[in-house]
Amino acid sequence: HGERMIQIEVVAALIVRRGRFFAAQRGHEKSHAGQWEFPGGKIEAGETPQQALRREIEEELLCEINVDVEVCTSDYLYNFGRVELTTFLCHLIEGSPKLTEHARMVWVEPADMPQLNWAPVDHDAVEHISKMTI
């Protein structure tokens, strides 16, 4: 049994603007291509989750956010290891998201979220949001 599962800690931004949330569709060269996700990425050594999230959003979407409350943490077992995803409610400070590595993006009403084909690890967050009142 001795193999240790790798554990990857990931953060994602639930960017809200006028009651809608930002979602991005994974590009075709990625695993889970075509599925929708909340943008974010891995926490690097020495970063807080909030710092990681701000950095990832600047790199990925070329805009600046402030990170608000934590919404939920969920984990998901992939074939390469266990991903622990913590999502935070976020607000745009400057700019608006631009696509650099995703195929498409949408601003989606919480009630419409279940209709998108979400990446597995994002399901918990979708469920939380669809019950939230903002």
Helices and strands as residue ranges (DSSP letters): E 7-17, E 20-26, E 36-37, E 40-42, H 49-61, E 64-78, E 81-94, E 102-108, G 110-115, G 120-122, H 123-131
